[in-house]
Amino acid sequence: MRLRLAVALVLISTALCACKSEKDEAARAEAGRVAHQIDLLRSAATEEKPTLRKLLEQTACSVPDVCAVKQACSEAYAVRERAMDALASVHHAIGQAGDLPQGTSLVLSEAEADVKRSGTLTLDCAKQETAMSERYKF
């Protein structure tokens, strides 16, 4: 009877360890996929970043801390994208008219604020990604 109980306990503990190990490996793989998408986005040319940011947003995510990194990086690059779009519109407006259209200075100041904010958010993204890489060791 004792032997059966001991064997049952060993089997149960082994099964629990295997489940935890599979769950850990799934989280590690998910973190690796998210990090890969972030790396692609970070190293892409400016004109490729919007597409790659959308791909990052579409990357499956179920692990809360991995999803937080994904969200932080997506937001950082969305703010950057908004700033670049605003700067491009100002540049276009300057090229089209002799005088600056009304509201151009406001668009420019908002773009400048977004550039600064995206710098801060991008740095935070990198820090979170590094911490995630260290945690999941991929």
C-alpha positions as CSV (number, residue, x, y, z in Angstrom):
1,M,0.0,0.0,0.0
2,R,2.8,2.4,0.9
3,L,4.6,1.6,-2.3
4,R,1.5,2.3,-4.4
5,L,1.0,5.6,-2.6
6,A,4.7,6.6,-3.1
7,V,4.5,5.7,-6.8
8,A,1.3,7.7,-7.2
9,L,2.8,10.7,-5.5
10,V,5.9,10.5,-7.8
11,L,3.7,10.2,-10.9
12,I,1.5,13.1,-9.8
13,S,4.5,15.3,-9.0
14,T,6.2,14.4,-12.3
15,A,3.0,15.2,-14.2
16,L,2.7,18.6,-12.4
17,C,6.3,19.4,-13.2
18,A,5.8,18.5,-16.9
19,C,2.7,20.7,-17.1
20,K,4.6,23.6,-15.5
21,S,7.5,23.0,-17.8
22,E,5.3,23.0,-20.9
23,K,3.6,26.2,-19.7
24,D,7.0,27.8,-19.1
25,E,8.2,26.8,-22.6
26,A,5.1,28.2,-24.2
27,A,5.6,31.5,-22.4
28,R,9.3,31.5,-23.4
29,A,8.3,30.9,-27.1
30,E,5.8,33.7,-26.9
31,A,8.3,36.1,-25.4
32,G,10.7,35.1,-28.2
33,R,8.1,35.8,-30.9
34,V,7.3,39.2,-29.4
35,A,11.0,40.1,-29.0
36,H,11.6,39.1,-32.6
37,Q,8.8,41.4,-33.9
38,I,10.2,44.2,-31.8
39,D,13.7,43.7,-33.2
40,L,12.3,43.7,-36.7
41,L,10.4,46.9,-36.0
42,R,13.4,48.6,-34.3
43,S,15.8,47.9,-37.2
44,A,13.4,48.6,-40.0
45,A,13.6,51.6,-42.4
46,T,11.2,54.4,-41.5
47,E,8.8,53.6,-44.3
48,E,8.5,49.9,-43.1
49,K,7.8,50.7,-39.5
50,P,4.0,51.2,-39.7
51,T,3.6,47.7,-41.3
52,L,5.9,46.1,-38.8
53,R,4.2,47.9,-35.9
54,K,0.9,46.4,-37.0
55,L,2.4,43.0,-37.2
56,L,3.7,43.4,-33.7
57,E,0.2,44.4,-32.6
58,Q,-1.2,41.2,-34.3
59,T,1.3,38.9,-32.6
60,A,-0.5,36.5,-30.4
61,C,0.0,37.2,-26.7
62,S,-1.4,35.5,-23.6
63,V,1.3,35.9,-21.0
64,P,0.6,39.2,-19.1
65,D,4.2,40.4,-18.7
66,V,5.0,39.6,-22.4
67,C,1.8,41.4,-23.4
68,A,2.8,44.4,-21.4
69,V,6.1,44.6,-23.3
70,K,4.3,44.2,-26.6
71,Q,1.9,47.0,-25.7
72,A,4.6,49.3,-24.5
73,C,6.7,48.9,-27.7
74,S,3.7,49.2,-29.9
75,E,2.7,52.4,-28.2
76,A,6.2,53.8,-28.5
77,Y,6.3,53.2,-32.2
78,A,2.8,54.5,-32.7
79,V,3.7,57.8,-31.1
80,R,6.8,57.9,-33.3
81,E,4.8,57.2,-36.4
82,R,2.3,59.9,-35.5
83,A,5.2,62.4,-35.1
84,M,6.7,61.4,-38.4
85,D,3.4,61.8,-40.2
86,A,2.9,65.2,-38.7
87,L,6.4,66.3,-39.7
88,A,5.8,65.0,-43.2
89,S,2.6,67.0,-43.5
90,V,4.3,70.2,-42.3
91,H,7.1,69.6,-44.8
92,H,4.5,69.1,-47.5
93,A,2.6,72.2,-46.5
94,I,5.8,74.3,-46.6
95,G,6.6,73.0,-50.1
96,Q,3.1,73.8,-51.4
97,A,2.6,77.4,-50.2
98,G,4.6,80.5,-49.8
99,D,3.0,81.2,-46.5
100,L,2.6,78.6,-43.8
101,P,-1.0,77.4,-43.5
102,Q,-2.9,78.3,-40.4
103,G,-2.3,75.8,-37.6
104,T,1.1,74.6,-38.9
105,S,3.0,75.8,-35.8
106,L,0.6,73.9,-33.6
107,V,1.1,70.7,-35.7
108,L,4.8,71.2,-35.5
109,S,4.8,71.7,-31.7
110,E,2.7,68.6,-31.2
111,A,5.0,66.7,-33.5
112,E,8.0,67.9,-31.5
113,A,6.3,66.7,-28.3
114,D,5.5,63.3,-29.8
115,V,9.2,63.0,-31.0
116,K,10.4,63.6,-27.4
117,R,7.7,61.3,-25.9
118,S,8.5,58.5,-28.4
119,G,12.1,58.7,-27.5
120,T,11.2,58.1,-23.8
121,L,8.7,55.4,-24.7
122,T,11.2,53.7,-27.1
123,L,13.8,53.6,-24.3
124,D,11.3,52.1,-21.9
125,C,10.4,49.6,-24.6
126,A,14.1,48.5,-24.9
127,K,14.4,48.2,-21.1
128,Q,11.3,46.1,-20.8
129,E,12.4,43.9,-23.7
130,T,15.8,43.4,-22.1
131,A,14.2,42.4,-18.8
132,M,11.8,40.0,-20.7
133,S,14.8,38.5,-22.5
134,E,16.6,38.0,-19.2
135,R,13.5,36.5,-17.6
136,Y,12.7,34.0,-20.4
137,K,16.3,33.4,-21.5
138,F,15.7,33.1,-25.2
